[in-house]
Amino acid sequence: MRGVTVASPGAPYEVADDLPKPSPNENQVLVKSLFSGINPVETFMQSSGMMVTGWPVVLGCDASGEVVEVGKGVSKFKIGDHIYGCTRLGVPGYGTFQEYHLMDEKLAFKKPSNVSVEQAATLGVGLLVSFPSSLFFPNHTSKVFLDADAKSSFKTASLGLIAGLGIEYPVAGETSKRDEWLIILGGSGSVGQYATQIASLSGYQVLASCSPSKAQLCTAAGASATFDYKLPLEEQVSTIKSITGGNFIKVFDAGAASYAPAMEMLVKCSNGKKDGAKHFASTDDWSPMSAPERSSINIYRIRLGQIGRYGEGSEQEETCRVLEEAIVPLERLVADGKIKPMEWEIIGHGFKDVASAVKLFDSGKLGGKKALVKVA
Ligand SMILES: NC(=O)c1ccc[n+]([C@@H]2O[C@H](COP(=O)([O-])OP(=O)(O)OC[C@H]3O[C@@H](n4cnc5c(N)ncnc54)[C@H](OP(=O)(O)O)[C@@H]3O)[C@@H](O)[C@H]2O)c1
């Protein structure tokens, strides 16, 4: 079959027509790739080779396609269903930049009729990164998202996890507004826009940081207010204070660029609560981080790269379990129209365009729209 491969770390994308067509194992499906979203992780893996388990590799992970074959034990999907989600990252056979790729049944979403195949390609990564964050769901306390180095009073996840999520699940007309702000740094990005939708559906008032030209994207996603992350930090801190009155204990760094400012915001602006605990979650799972002394800040790292890594260790197993459980309410929120797909733009048509589309995405010139490649 056809696709786009990377031969080794740092090698360019190359179109190939002799790739082996994968076969679904138990609880997997084979998907005809229709559209793929582009994410920063593509260039990260292509240039560094990190997270890649075998070469040559086909990249692309934000999937939207049609099920063409089902493996043993699959009950959720049948041939002809439209499917979307985040595939295993860096594992040969799973990349979306090829004609057919594998997906794990329990880690994939079924596309509802109110979402187009293009829109579906915007959803997988953004939703799965945002949703399991303990920031939005205080009862959801998974060690997966807890920095191993950070001291934390949080317990590890128990089997009551999904019930915990259920309590927080925003049902139409029943979501009571919390008298609490949540700060999302990098609110205009793909992760940031979905995180903002989920947080505001969960009742938080969201204050998002972004470039001023993208403020409207944040407010459209549900943010009550925005600020410019390029202003001097003292100015950001005083803006946050005047907007929130210090009534927040949670900061989500959706853009993976704001660990140090976030610590400053939590230490200097947040009034805290009775137990003193404050919470910081980040999509940056590579930089060293530690909470300032005596700050009681819990640090959580998002590790979507562990998706589908069954049998590779207890942390990976735990990630898979958390994500499997997250799929259920998320699928419902999308089908009910409560989570709306973000704006998108097709910037590549076919395999020949993958390399230039990724380059264009990396240039940051797309104005807050999700970049898509039309694969089939
Ligand atoms: N750890 C994981 O499992 C995981 C999973 C998915 C994504 N990620 C990482 O998460 C990050 C965001 O992904 P994405 O898909 O949302 O990317 P994206 O759509 O390109 O968005 C990037 C966002 O970061 C903002 N930003 C850039 N520099 C900033 C700064 N100095 N301070 C605050 N915000 C800043 C941008 O704001 P403006 O455009 O408004 O300037 C934009 O909102 C990426 O680094 C990605 O690699 C990690």
The ligand as an SDF file (V2000), in Angstrom:
LIG
                    3D

 48 52  0  0  0  0  0  0  0  0999 V2000
    2.5340   15.5120   26.4740 N   0  0  0  0  0  0  0  0  0  0  0  0
    1.6180   15.0910   25.6110 C   0  0  0  0  0  0  0  0  0  0  0  0
    1.1170   13.9620   25.6940 O   0  0  0  0  0  0  0  0  0  0  0  0
    1.1690   16.0170   24.5190 C   0  0  0  0  0  0  0  0  0  0  0  0
    0.0870   15.6840   23.7090 C   0  0  0  0  0  0  0  0  0  0  0  0
   -0.3300   16.5970   22.7370 C   0  0  0  0  0  0  0  0  0  0  0  0
    0.3230   17.8000   22.5920 C   0  0  0  0  0  0  0  0  0  0  0  0
    1.4140   18.0570   23.3600 N   0  0  0  0  0  0  0  0  0  0  0  0
    2.1360   19.3330   23.2350 C   0  0  0  0  0  0  0  0  0  0  0  0
    1.2390   20.3600   23.5620 O   0  0  0  0  0  0  0  0  0  0  0  0
    1.5910   21.5420   22.8920 C   0  0  0  0  0  0  0  0  0  0  0  0
    0.3520   22.1680   22.2730 C   0  0  0  0  0  0  0  0  0  0  0  0
   -0.1360   21.3420   21.2430 O   0  0  0  0  0  0  0  0  0  0  0  0
   -1.2050   21.9270   20.2290 P   0  0  0  0  0  0  0  0  0  0  0  0
   -1.5550   20.8510   19.3000 O   0  0  0  0  0  0  0  0  0  0  0  0
   -2.2660   22.6300   20.9650 O   0  0  0  0  0  0  0  0  0  0  0  0
   -0.3040   23.0000   19.4690 O   0  0  0  0  0  0  0  0  0  0  0  0
   -0.7750   24.2920   18.6620 P   0  0  0  0  0  0  0  0  0  0  0  0
   -2.1340   24.1130   18.1320 O   0  0  0  0  0  0  0  0  0  0  0  0
    0.3290   24.6170   17.7510 O   0  0  0  0  0  0  0  0  0  0  0  0
   -0.8860   25.4360   19.7850 O   0  0  0  0  0  0  0  0  0  0  0  0
    0.2210   25.9420   20.4540 C   0  0  0  0  0  0  0  0  0  0  0  0
   -0.2880   26.9710   21.4480 C   0  0  0  0  0  0  0  0  0  0  0  0
    0.7770   27.4070   22.2730 O   0  0  0  0  0  0  0  0  0  0  0  0
    0.6560   28.8170   22.4480 C   0  0  0  0  0  0  0  0  0  0  0  0
    1.9610   29.3460   22.8020 N   0  0  0  0  0  0  0  0  0  0  0  0
    3.0720   29.4010   22.0440 C   0  0  0  0  0  0  0  0  0  0  0  0
    4.0830   29.9420   22.7590 N   0  0  0  0  0  0  0  0  0  0  0  0
    3.5860   30.2230   23.9850 C   0  0  0  0  0  0  0  0  0  0  0  0
    4.1240   30.8040   25.1630 C   0  0  0  0  0  0  0  0  0  0  0  0
    5.3870   31.2010   25.2340 N   0  0  0  0  0  0  0  0  0  0  0  0
    3.3090   30.9390   26.2360 N   0  0  0  0  0  0  0  0  0  0  0  0
    2.0190   30.5540   26.2000 C   0  0  0  0  0  0  0  0  0  0  0  0
    1.4520   29.9830   25.1010 N   0  0  0  0  0  0  0  0  0  0  0  0
    2.2230   29.8350   24.0160 C   0  0  0  0  0  0  0  0  0  0  0  0
    0.1100   29.3250   21.1320 C   0  0  0  0  0  0  0  0  0  0  0  0
   -0.5310   30.5670   21.3190 O   0  0  0  0  0  0  0  0  0  0  0  0
   -0.7640   31.6470   20.1200 P   0  0  0  0  0  0  0  0  0  0  0  0
   -0.9130   30.8680   18.8530 O   0  0  0  0  0  0  0  0  0  0  0  0
   -2.0160   32.3550   20.5300 O   0  0  0  0  0  0  0  0  0  0  0  0
    0.4400   32.5240   20.1070 O   0  0  0  0  0  0  0  0  0  0  0  0
   -0.8910   28.2270   20.8290 C   0  0  0  0  0  0  0  0  0  0  0  0
   -2.0900   28.4680   21.5310 O   0  0  0  0  0  0  0  0  0  0  0  0
    2.6710   21.1420   21.8870 C   0  0  0  0  0  0  0  0  0  0  0  0
    3.9450   21.5160   22.3870 O   0  0  0  0  0  0  0  0  0  0  0  0
    2.5670   19.6430   21.8230 C   0  0  0  0  0  0  0  0  0  0  0  0
    3.7910   19.0390   21.4910 O   0  0  0  0  0  0  0  0  0  0  0  0
    1.8460   17.1930   24.3200 C   0  0  0  0  0  0  0  0  0  0  0  0
  1  2  1  0
  2  3  2  0
  2  4  1  0
  4  5  1  0
  4 48  2  0
  5  6  2  0
  6  7  1  0
  7  8  2  0
  8  9  1  0
  8 48  1  0
  9 10  1  0
  9 46  1  0
 10 11  1  0
 11 12  1  0
 11 44  1  0
 12 13  1  0
 13 14  1  0
 14 15  2  0
 14 16  1  0
 14 17  1  0
 17 18  1  0
 18 19  2  0
 18 20  1  0
 18 21  1  0
 21 22  1  0
 22 23  1  0
 23 24  1  0
 23 42  1  0
 24 25  1  0
 25 26  1  0
 25 36  1  0
 26 27  1  0
 26 35  1  0
 27 28  2  0
 28 29  1  0
 29 30  1  0
 29 35  2  0
 30 31  1  0
 30 32  2  0
 32 33  1  0
 33 34  2  0
 34 35  1  0
 36 37  1  0
 36 42  1  0
 37 38  1  0
 38 39  2  0
 38 40  1  0
 38 41  1  0
 42 43  1  0
 44 45  1  0
 44 46  1  0
 46 47  1  0
M  CHG  2   8   1  16  -1
M  END
$$$$
